Each structure stands twice: as C-alpha cells, then as structure tokens.
C-alpha cells in the first residue's frame, strides 16, 4: 500500500466513523482527487457541501472533479454557485480559481456574485480565517497569542481564528487520536497528528 492509499484508508475510516464531520469528507475528497479517483472524490465533496453549504473550497474542488470526469454541465452549475458563495464570503483564492475554470469551459463569470460587497468591520473585527469551512469568514476573532511557541504556532495565530483553533483542540483532535489510535509518544504518531492538524486548519 502506498502512502497515498494509506492516507485515503485513514480518512475513509474517519468519514465513516463520524459521518457528520465535513472536514473528514473534505480531506478524503482531496486525497481521492490527488489519486485521480474523480467520481469518488466528487461524492466526498458533495457530502461536505451537504453538511457545510458555505464551504467555497469544496465547490471549487467538486467543480474540478466534475471537469475531469467529463461532467461539464454539472461542473458549470457547481462552479457558478460556488463563485457566488466565495464572493459573498470574501474568499478570493477559491473564487478566482472557480472563475478561471469557468473561463476555461467557455462560461461567463456570474455578474450578480461580483456585485456582493462585504459589510464594514466592527471594532475588533476584520481578521480573515484561512481554515476551509470556517463559518466566520472575514469577520473572525483572532487568537490573542500563538498556541505554541514555535514557527507553526505563529503560523496558526496569523492564519486561523480562535473559534477554529478551539474546535480543533476540543473536538476534532480527540476524534483523530481515538479513531486513528495514535500514540503521541511515538515519532510516527506525532507526525500523523501534526499533518492532520495542518490539513484541518488549512495550513497545507
């Protein structure tokens, strides 16, 4: 079994054990897309959007799968809808990627979505969380300090909101340790834990 196949098996188990966890399905979809299993990956991204309809990156990757699978009409529909979601949330990277895909398909970028304007930030707002699926978008609460005293901790503070970090710390990390039976006293266990944390937080 290759390293990619091993990770697909790990995330497939995680998605099956916790079917309401959108990030388990999202990360499984990313790995299946990497493996060229486009139809299976599309199923994972559809499940992600069923659980988290504002997950603009999932729209982008679902559209990519559908293009690769030759399902052009559905790809256009998904990308146009996702473009609107990304525009409303101020998420420029997936929005621009979906615009590029639409142009490659010979389709116009939706004008109505372009017109969406963000509201003015209130005092203490304005931090844009980079974690895929963050519900706060560009109006999240920043972490007051790095969660760890190293380069990764500083990256987390700069890129991830306080709510998403606490979601990892209190909820998702526990599931990862239990469902994957990680032994954090071993180098391999800590390596897998750190990799999944980075994927969860959108740092990969």
C-alpha positions in Angstrom: 0.0 0.0 0.0 1.4 3.4 -1.0 1.5 6.4 1.4 -1.4 8.0 -0.5 -3.5 4.8 -0.3 -2.8 4.6 3.4 -4.0 8.1 4.0 -7.1 7.5 1.9 -7.9 4.5 4.0 -7.4 6.6 7.2 -9.7 9.3 6.1 -12.3 6.9 4.7 -12.4 5.3 8.2 -12.7 8.7 9.8 -15.5 9.8 7.5 -17.4 6.5 8.1 -16.9 6.7 11.9 -18.0 10.3 12.0 -20.3 10.9 9.0 -21.3 14.4 10.2 -17.8 15.7 10.1 -17.5 17.8 7.0 -13.7 18.1 7.2 -13.3 14.3 7.2 -15.2 14.1 4.0 -13.4 17.2 2.5 -9.9 15.8 3.2 -10.9 12.3 1.9 -12.1 14.1 -1.3 -8.8 15.9 -1.7 -6.9 12.7 -1.4 -9.2 10.9 -3.9 -8.8 13.8 -6.3 -5.0 13.5 -5.9 -5.3 9.8 -6.7 -7.3 10.5 -9.9 -10.5 8.9 -8.4 -12.7 11.8 -9.6 -16.2 10.3 -9.2 -15.4 9.0 -5.7 -13.8 12.4 -4.8 -17.0 14.2 -6.1 -19.1 12.1 -3.7 -17.0 13.3 -0.8 -17.2 16.9 -1.8 -21.0 16.7 -2.3 -21.3 15.3 1.3 -19.0 18.1 2.5 -21.4 20.7 1.0 -24.4 18.9 2.3 -23.0 19.4 5.8 -21.4 22.8 5.2 -23.1 24.7 2.3 -20.8 27.8 2.6 -17.6 25.7 2.1 -16.4 27.6 -1.0 -13.2 25.5 -1.4 -15.4 22.3 -1.6 -17.3 23.9 -4.5 -14.0 24.6 -6.3 -12.7 21.0 -5.9 -16.1 19.5 -6.7 -16.1 21.5 -9.9 -12.6 20.3 -10.7 -13.6 16.7 -10.2 -16.6 17.1 -12.5 -14.5 18.7 -15.2 -12.0 15.8 -15.0 -14.9 13.3 -15.1 -16.3 14.9 -18.2 -19.5 16.1 -16.5 -19.3 19.6 -18.0 -22.9 20.8 -17.4 -22.9 19.9 -13.7 -19.4 21.4 -13.4 -20.6 24.7 -14.7 -23.6 24.8 -12.3 -21.4 23.9 -9.3 -18.7 26.5 -10.2 -21.2 29.3 -10.7 -22.9 28.5 -7.4 -19.6 28.3 -5.6 -18.4 31.5 -7.2 -21.3 33.3 -5.6 -20.6 31.7 -2.2 -16.9 32.7 -2.3 -17.8 36.2 -3.4 -20.3 36.7 -0.5 -17.7 35.4 2.0 -14.8 37.4 0.6 -12.8 34.3 -0.1 -10.7 35.4 -3.0 -8.5 32.4 -3.8 -11.3 29.8 -4.4 -13.3 32.5 -6.2 -10.5 33.3 -8.6 -9.8 29.6 -9.2 -13.5 29.0 -10.0 -13.6 32.0 -12.3 -10.5 30.5 -14.1 -12.3 27.1 -14.5 -15.5 28.8 -15.8 -13.5 30.7 -18.4 -11.7 27.5 -19.5 -15.2 26.0 -20.0 -16.2 29.0 -22.1 -18.7 30.2 -19.5 -19.1 33.8 -18.1 -18.3 34.6 -14.5 -21.6 35.4 -12.8 -22.1 39.2 -12.7 -24.5 39.1 -9.7 -21.9 37.4 -7.5 -19.3 40.1 -8.3 -21.6 42.8 -7.0 -21.7 41.4 -3.5 -20.0 43.8 -1.1 -18.7 42.9 2.4 -20.1 44.8 5.3 -17.9 47.2 7.2 -15.9 45.6 10.0 -16.9 46.5 13.5 -14.2 47.3 16.1 -12.2 44.2 16.8 -13.2 42.5 13.6 -11.5 42.2 10.2 -9.4 39.0 10.7 -9.9 36.6 7.8 -9.6 33.0 8.9 -7.9 30.8 6.3 -9.3 27.5 7.5 -11.5 25.8 4.9 -15.1 25.8 6.0 -14.7 28.5 8.7 -18.2 29.9 9.3 -16.9 33.3 10.4 -15.2 34.1 7.1 -13.5 37.5 7.1 -15.0 38.6 10.4 -13.4 36.0 12.7 -11.8 36.5 16.1 -8.0 36.2 16.0 -6.0 34.2 18.6 -4.5 36.6 21.2 -1.2 34.7 21.1 0.4 31.8 19.3 -0.9 28.4 20.7 2.6 27.0 20.5 6.0 28.7 21.0 7.4 27.8 17.6 7.1 28.7 13.9 3.9 26.5 13.5 2.3 28.3 16.4 3.0 31.7 14.8 1.5 30.5 11.5 -1.6 29.3 13.3 -2.0 32.7 15.0 -1.6 34.5 11.7 -3.9 32.3 9.7 -6.5 30.7 11.9 -9.3 32.2 14.1 -9.8 31.5 17.8 -13.0 29.5 17.2 -11.4 27.2 14.6 -8.4 26.6 16.8 -10.7 25.7 19.8 -12.7 23.4 17.5 -9.6 21.5 16.7 -8.3 21.4 20.2 -11.5 20.4 22.0 -13.3 18.3 19.3 -11.5 17.2 16.2 -8.1 16.4 17.7 -9.7 14.0 20.2 -11.5 12.2 17.3 -8.3 12.0 15.4 -6.4 10.4 18.3 -9.2 8.0 19.1 -10.3 7.0 15.6 -6.7 6.6 14.3 -5.4 5.2 17.5 -2.5 7.5 17.5 0.3 7.1 20.1 1.6 10.6 20.5 4.6 9.3 22.4 6.0 7.9 19.1 7.5 9.9 16.3 5.1 8.5 13.7 2.1 9.2 15.9 3.1 12.8 16.4 3.9 13.2 12.7 0.4 11.9 11.6 -1.2 14.1 14.3 0.6 17.3 13.1 -0.2 16.5 9.4 -3.9 16.2 10.1 -3.9 19.3 12.3 -2.3 21.3 9.4 -4.9 19.9 6.9 -7.8 20.7 9.3 -6.5 24.3 9.8 -5.9 24.9 6.1 -2.1 25.2 6.5 -1.2 22.6 3.9 
